[in-house]
Amino acid sequence: MTNVAQLQQPRPEVACQKCENTVFDGLVIKQVTVIRLLPHAAQGKCKRCKTWVDLPMQYKT
């Protein structure tokens, strides 16, 4: 049986620019209270300092 993490390439880790809290560890969004989907990007609101952080994903229709 194959693990999902083995099938997907991890993306780069993302930390908040203001408080340096890790919001995305390469596979899982962490420490985010709200996710905002934009036409060509996504952002998450840092749980610690409430700053919008760009996430390495996009919404496809």
MMTF fields as JSON, N, C-alpha, C and O atoms, coordinates in Angstrom:
{
  "mmtfVersion": "1.0.0",
  "mmtfProducer": "UNKNOWN",
  "numBonds": 243,
  "numAtoms": 244,
  "numGroups": 61,
  "numChains": 1,
  "numModels": 1,
  "chainsPerModel": [1],
  "groupsPerChain": [61],
  "chainIdList": ["A"],
  "bondAtomList": [4, 2, 8, 6, 12, 10, 16, 14, 20, 18, 24, 22, 28, 26, 32, 30, 36, 34, 40, 38, 44, 42, 48, 46, 52, 50, 56, 54, 60, 58, 64, 62, 68, 66, 72, 70, 76, 74, 80, 78, 84, 82, 88, 86, 92, 90, 96, 94, 100, 98, 104, 102, 108, 106, 112, 110, 116, 114, 120, 118, 124, 122, 128, 126, 132, 130, 136, 134, 140, 138, 144, 142, 148, 146, 152, 150, 156, 154, 160, 158, 164, 162, 168, 166, 172, 170, 176, 174, 180, 178, 184, 182, 188, 186, 192, 190, 196, 194, 200, 198, 204, 202, 208, 206, 212, 210, 216, 214, 220, 218, 224, 222, 228, 226, 232, 230, 236, 234, 240, 238],
  "bondOrderList": [1, 1, 1, 1, 1, 1, 1, 1, 1, 1, 1, 1, 1, 1, 1, 1, 1, 1, 1, 1, 1, 1, 1, 1, 1, 1, 1, 1, 1, 1, 1, 1, 1, 1, 1, 1, 1, 1, 1, 1, 1, 1, 1, 1, 1, 1, 1, 1, 1, 1, 1, 1, 1, 1, 1, 1, 1, 1, 1, 1],
  "groupList": [{"groupName": "MET", "atomNameList": ["N", "CA", "C", "O"], "elementList": ["N", "C", "C", "O"], "formalChargeList": [0, 0, 0, 0], "bondAtomList": [1, 0, 2, 1, 3, 2], "bondOrderList": [1, 1, 2], "singleLetterCode": "M", "chemCompType": "L-PEPTIDE LINKING"}, {"groupName": "THR", "atomNameList": ["N", "CA", "C", "O"], "elementList": ["N", "C", "C", "O"], "formalChargeList": [0, 0, 0, 0], "bondAtomList": [1, 0, 2, 1, 3, 2], "bondOrderList": [1, 1, 2], "singleLetterCode": "T", "chemCompType": "L-PEPTIDE LINKING"}, {"groupName": "ASN", "atomNameList": ["N", "CA", "C", "O"], "elementList": ["N", "C", "C", "O"], "formalChargeList": [0, 0, 0, 0], "bondAtomList": [1, 0, 2, 1, 3, 2], "bondOrderList": [1, 1, 2], "singleLetterCode": "N", "chemCompType": "L-PEPTIDE LINKING"}, {"groupName": "VAL", "atomNameList": ["N", "CA", "C", "O"], "elementList": ["N", "C", "C", "O"], "formalChargeList": [0, 0, 0, 0], "bondAtomList": [1, 0, 2, 1, 3, 2], "bondOrderList": [1, 1, 2], "singleLetterCode": "V", "chemCompType": "L-PEPTIDE LINKING"}, {"groupName": "ALA", "atomNameList": ["N", "CA", "C", "O"], "elementList": ["N", "C", "C", "O"], "formalChargeList": [0, 0, 0, 0], "bondAtomList": [1, 0, 2, 1, 3, 2], "bondOrderList": [1, 1, 2], "singleLetterCode": "A", "chemCompType": "L-PEPTIDE LINKING"}, {"groupName": "GLN", "atomNameList": ["N", "CA", "C", "O"], "elementList": ["N", "C", "C", "O"], "formalChargeList": [0, 0, 0, 0], "bondAtomList": [1, 0, 2, 1, 3, 2], "bondOrderList": [1, 1, 2], "singleLetterCode": "Q", "chemCompType": "L-PEPTIDE LINKING"}, {"groupName": "LEU", "atomNameList": ["N", "CA", "C", "O"], "elementList": ["N", "C", "C", "O"], "formalChargeList": [0, 0, 0, 0], "bondAtomList": [1, 0, 2, 1, 3, 2], "bondOrderList": [1, 1, 2], "singleLetterCode": "L", "chemCompType": "L-PEPTIDE LINKING"}, {"groupName": "PRO", "atomNameList": ["N", "CA", "C", "O"], "elementList": ["N", "C", "C", "O"], "formalChargeList": [0, 0, 0, 0], "bondAtomList": [1, 0, 2, 1, 3, 2], "bondOrderList": [1, 1, 2], "singleLetterCode": "P", "chemCompType": "L-PEPTIDE LINKING"}, {"groupName": "ARG", "atomNameList": ["N", "CA", "C", "O"], "elementList": ["N", "C", "C", "O"], "formalChargeList": [0, 0, 0, 0], "bondAtomList": [1, 0, 2, 1, 3, 2], "bondOrderList": [1, 1, 2], "singleLetterCode": "R", "chemCompType": "L-PEPTIDE LINKING"}, {"groupName": "GLU", "atomNameList": ["N", "CA", "C", "O"], "elementList": ["N", "C", "C", "O"], "formalChargeList": [0, 0, 0, 0], "bondAtomList": [1, 0, 2, 1, 3, 2], "bondOrderList": [1, 1, 2], "singleLetterCode": "E", "chemCompType": "L-PEPTIDE LINKING"}, {"groupName": "CYS", "atomNameList": ["N", "CA", "C", "O"], "elementList": ["N", "C", "C", "O"], "formalChargeList": [0, 0, 0, 0], "bondAtomList": [1, 0, 2, 1, 3, 2], "bondOrderList": [1, 1, 2], "singleLetterCode": "C", "chemCompType": "L-PEPTIDE LINKING"}, {"groupName": "LYS", "atomNameList": ["N", "CA", "C", "O"], "elementList": ["N", "C", "C", "O"], "formalChargeList": [0, 0, 0, 0], "bondAtomList": [1, 0, 2, 1, 3, 2], "bondOrderList": [1, 1, 2], "singleLetterCode": "K", "chemCompType": "L-PEPTIDE LINKING"}, {"groupName": "PHE", "atomNameList": ["N", "CA", "C", "O"], "elementList": ["N", "C", "C", "O"], "formalChargeList": [0, 0, 0, 0], "bondAtomList": [1, 0, 2, 1, 3, 2], "bondOrderList": [1, 1, 2], "singleLetterCode": "F", "chemCompType": "L-PEPTIDE LINKING"}, {"groupName": "ASP", "atomNameList": ["N", "CA", "C", "O"], "elementList": ["N", "C", "C", "O"], "formalChargeList": [0, 0, 0, 0], "bondAtomList": [1, 0, 2, 1, 3, 2], "bondOrderList": [1, 1, 2], "singleLetterCode": "D", "chemCompType": "L-PEPTIDE LINKING"}, {"groupName": "GLY", "atomNameList": ["N", "CA", "C", "O"], "elementList": ["N", "C", "C", "O"], "formalChargeList": [0, 0, 0, 0], "bondAtomList": [1, 0, 2, 1, 3, 2], "bondOrderList": [1, 1, 2], "singleLetterCode": "G", "chemCompType": "PEPTIDE LINKING"}, {"groupName": "ILE", "atomNameList": ["N", "CA", "C", "O"], "elementList": ["N", "C", "C", "O"], "formalChargeList": [0, 0, 0, 0], "bondAtomList": [1, 0, 2, 1, 3, 2], "bondOrderList": [1, 1, 2], "singleLetterCode": "I", "chemCompType": "L-PEPTIDE LINKING"}, {"groupName": "HIS", "atomNameList": ["N", "CA", "C", "O"], "elementList": ["N", "C", "C", "O"], "formalChargeList": [0, 0, 0, 0], "bondAtomList": [1, 0, 2, 1, 3, 2], "bondOrderList": [1, 1, 2], "singleLetterCode": "H", "chemCompType": "L-PEPTIDE LINKING"}, {"groupName": "TRP", "atomNameList": ["N", "CA", "C", "O"], "elementList": ["N", "C", "C", "O"], "formalChargeList": [0, 0, 0, 0], "bondAtomList": [1, 0, 2, 1, 3, 2], "bondOrderList": [1, 1, 2], "singleLetterCode": "W", "chemCompType": "L-PEPTIDE LINKING"}, {"groupName": "TYR", "atomNameList": ["N", "CA", "C", "O"], "elementList": ["N", "C", "C", "O"], "formalChargeList": [0, 0, 0, 0], "bondAtomList": [1, 0, 2, 1, 3, 2], "bondOrderList": [1, 1, 2], "singleLetterCode": "Y", "chemCompType": "L-PEPTIDE LINKING"}],
  "groupTypeList": [0, 1, 2, 3, 4, 5, 6, 5, 5, 7, 8, 7, 9, 3, 4, 10, 5, 11, 10, 9, 2, 1, 3, 12, 13, 14, 6, 3, 15, 11, 5, 3, 1, 3, 15, 8, 6, 6, 7, 16, 4, 4, 5, 14, 11, 10, 11, 8, 10, 11, 1, 17, 3, 13, 6, 7, 0, 5, 18, 11, 1],
  "groupIdList": [1, 2, 3, 4, 5, 6, 7, 8, 9, 10, 11, 12, 13, 14, 15, 16, 17, 18, 19, 20, 21, 22, 23, 24, 25, 26, 27, 28, 29, 30, 31, 32, 33, 34, 35, 36, 37, 38, 39, 40, 41, 42, 43, 44, 45, 46, 47, 48, 49, 50, 51, 52, 53, 54, 55, 56, 57, 58, 59, 60, 61],
  "secStructList": [7, 7, 7, 2, 2, 2, 2, 1, 7, 7, 7, 7, 7, 3, 3, 7, 6, 6, 6, 7, 7, 3, 3, 3, 7, 1, 1, 1, 5, 7, 1, 3, 3, 3, 3, 3, 3, 3, 6, 6, 3, 3, 3, 3, 3, 3, 6, 6, 6, 7, 7, 3, 3, 3, 3, 1, 7, 7, 7, 7, 7],
  "xCoordList": [0.844, 0.0, 0.889, 1.859, 0.572, 1.399, 0.849, -0.36, 1.751, 1.396, 1.224, 1.979, 0.234, -0.026, 1.188, 1.495, 1.873, 3.045, 4.157, 4.948, 4.232, 5.257, 4.926, 5.837, 3.65, 3.246, 3.443, 3.75, 3.275, 3.354, 4.717, 5.275, 5.238, 6.466, 6.133, 5.222, 6.844, 6.572, 6.942, 7.94, 6.142, 6.407, 7.296, 7.462, 7.873, 8.738, 7.964, 6.79, 8.64, 8.04, 7.819, 8.645, 6.7, 6.361, 6.197, 5.495, 6.862, 6.741, 6.191, 6.365, 5.537, 5.011, 6.178, 7.196, 6.022, 7.085, 7.246, 8.331, 6.172, 6.2, 6.697, 7.602, 6.117, 6.468, 7.267, 7.674, 7.493, 8.256, 7.651, 8.367, 6.356, 5.614, 5.426, 5.05, 5.67, 5.497, 4.008, 3.278, 3.562, 2.148, 1.914, 0.785, 2.956, 2.852, 4.159, 5.231, 4.074, 5.3, 5.736, 6.62, 5.129, 5.471, 4.374, 4.229, 3.595, 2.47, 1.158, 0.088, 1.231, 0.032, 0.027, 1.053, -1.151, -1.314, -1.509, -2.411, -0.656, -0.728, -0.811, -0.416, -1.309, -1.325, -1.97, -1.5, -3.045, -3.778, -5.231, -5.833, -5.799, -7.195, -8.146, -9.263, -7.72, -8.567, -7.73, -6.564, -8.329, -7.667, -8.457, -9.678, -7.735, -8.358, -7.889, -6.69, -8.841, -8.526, -8.708, -9.794, -7.643, -7.647, -7.584, -7.314, -7.821, -7.821, -6.539, -6.613, -5.388, -4.136, -3.244, -2.047, -3.791, -2.984, -3.891, -5.118, -3.253, -3.978, -3.191, -1.964, -3.899, -3.268, -3.907, -5.083, -3.104, -3.599, -3.311, -2.278, -4.208, -4.025, -3.319, -3.836, -2.137, -1.34, -2.144, -2.741, -2.148, -2.916, -2.332, -3.057, -1.036, -0.365, -0.497, -0.877, -0.181, -0.126, -1.154, -1.199, -1.98, -3.07, -2.587, -3.306, -1.395, -0.863, -1.209, -1.164, -1.557, -1.823, -0.5, 0.424, -0.414, 0.805, 0.473, -0.523, 1.297, 1.095, 1.406, 2.424, 0.514, 0.678, 0.961, 0.429, 1.78, 2.145, 1.087, 1.335, -0.091, -1.162, -2.085, -2.021, -2.951, -3.928, -5.216, -5.222, -6.289, -7.611, -7.853, -7.7, -8.23, -8.533, -10.011, -10.561, -10.641, -12.06, -12.264, -13.401],
  "yCoordList": [-1.178, 0.0, 1.242, 1.305, 2.223, 3.415, 4.567, 4.787, 5.284, 6.451, 7.651, 7.792, 8.517, 9.689, 10.621, 11.214, 10.76, 11.64, 11.166, 11.981, 9.863, 9.346, 9.64, 9.744, 9.776, 10.031, 11.483, 11.753, 12.401, 13.822, 14.382, 14.026, 15.258, 15.957, 17.06, 17.851, 17.13, 18.215, 19.569, 19.704, 20.535, 21.913, 22.58, 22.055, 23.731, 24.407, 24.84, 25.202, 24.794, 25.221, 26.726, 27.468, 27.182, 28.602, 29.048, 28.415, 30.155, 30.739, 32.158, 32.81, 32.618, 33.978, 34.972, 34.786, 36.017, 37.008, 37.861, 38.373, 38.008, 38.882, 38.169, 38.667, 37.006, 36.331, 35.039, 34.401, 34.65, 33.466, 32.154, 31.168, 32.14, 30.946, 30.1, 30.65, 28.79, 27.924, 27.732, 27.209, 28.163, 28.028, 26.899, 26.425, 26.456, 25.35, 24.575, 25.144, 23.257, 22.473, 21.683, 20.832, 21.956, 21.241, 20.303, 20.04, 19.79, 18.907, 19.355, 19.141, 19.974, 20.298, 21.779, 22.336, 22.414, 23.792, 23.742, 23.064, 24.466, 24.481, 25.923, 26.847, 26.11, 27.416, 28.492, 29.629, 28.139, 29.08, 29.068, 28.004, 30.256, 30.327, 30.458, 29.943, 31.148, 31.395, 31.191, 31.582, 30.574, 30.441, 31.257, 31.133, 32.098, 32.947, 32.465, 32.446, 32.074, 31.613, 32.759, 33.327, 33.093, 34.146, 33.496, 32.298, 34.235, 33.616, 32.855, 31.809, 33.339, 32.671, 32.39, 32.16, 32.404, 32.168, 31.829, 31.845, 31.524, 31.29, 31.937, 32.016, 32.394, 33.0, 32.428, 32.066, 32.355, 31.911, 32.968, 33.636, 33.122, 34.105, 33.423, 32.456, 33.922, 33.356, 33.378, 34.393, 32.253, 32.123, 32.992, 33.453, 33.206, 33.934, 35.452, 36.125, 36.01, 37.471, 38.043, 39.258, 37.194, 37.604, 38.277, 39.097, 37.944, 38.46, 37.493, 36.279, 38.014, 37.159, 36.657, 37.439, 35.345, 34.7, 33.981, 33.261, 34.167, 33.487, 32.002, 31.63, 31.153, 29.72, 29.167, 29.693, 28.123, 27.596, 26.666, 25.475, 27.21, 26.434, 27.39, 28.6, 26.855, 27.686, 26.903, 25.672, 27.623, 27.05, 26.809, 27.718, 25.584, 25.267, 24.923, 24.21, 25.441, 25.165, 24.097, 23.735],
  "zCoordList": [0.0, 0.0, 0.0, 0.756, -0.835, -0.998, -0.166, -0.099, 0.457, 1.246, 0.307, -0.654, 0.576, -0.262, -0.27, -1.304, 0.846, 0.924, -0.003, -0.477, -0.27, -1.16, -2.621, -3.443, -2.962, -4.332, -4.747, -5.908, -3.841, -4.153, -3.761, -2.723, -4.604, -4.27, -3.269, -3.514, -2.159, -1.207, -1.801, -2.509, -1.505, -1.947, -0.915, 0.186, -1.25, -0.28, 0.966, 0.893, 2.093, 3.36, 3.331, 2.799, 3.906, 3.925, 5.372, 6.16, 5.704, 7.04, 6.908, 5.878, 7.946, 7.985, 7.923, 8.589, 7.124, 6.99, 8.247, 8.523, 8.998, 10.173, 11.431, 12.101, 11.762, 13.017, 12.809, 13.781, 11.547, 11.172, 11.675, 11.849, 11.904, 12.268, 11.01, 9.975, 11.05, 9.889, 9.618, 10.46, 8.423, 8.069, 7.075, 6.944, 6.37, 5.424, 5.485, 5.278, 5.774, 5.97, 4.739, 4.833, 3.595, 2.376, 1.932, 0.738, 2.875, 2.564, 3.2, 2.629, 4.378, 5.15, 5.521, 5.912, 5.394, 5.857, 7.36, 7.853, 8.097, 9.562, 10.054, 9.343, 11.228, 11.878, 11.009, 10.978, 10.304, 9.465, 9.905, 10.044, 10.127, 10.551, 9.372, 9.424, 8.296, 7.137, 5.881, 5.836, 4.856, 3.561, 2.548, 2.444, 1.8, 0.787, -0.58, -0.859, -1.437, -2.778, -3.76, -3.873, -4.465, -5.464, -6.844, -6.927, -7.93, -9.262, -9.604, -10.249, -9.201, -9.565, -8.37, -8.541, -7.171, -5.974, -4.794, -4.898, -3.68, -2.432, -1.306, -1.358, -0.299, 0.863, 2.115, 2.125, 3.173, 4.458, 5.51, 5.456, 6.456, 7.522, 8.684, 9.242, 9.053, 10.132, 11.433, 11.792, 12.125, 13.362, 14.479, 15.36, 14.434, 15.501, 15.364, 16.322, 14.159, 14.026, 13.051, 12.856, 12.436, 11.536, 10.245, 9.676, 9.782, 8.523, 7.401, 7.601, 6.211, 5.06, 4.494, 4.271, 4.262, 3.768, 2.466, 2.397, 1.428, 0.154, 0.31, 0.894, -0.221, -0.161, -1.559, -2.536, -1.683, -3.004, -3.59, -3.775, -3.881, -4.479, -5.185, -4.966, -6.04, -6.711, -6.905, -6.885, -7.09, -7.255, -8.738, -9.553, -9.083, -10.48, -10.588, -9.749, -11.632, -11.832, -12.885, -13.186]
}
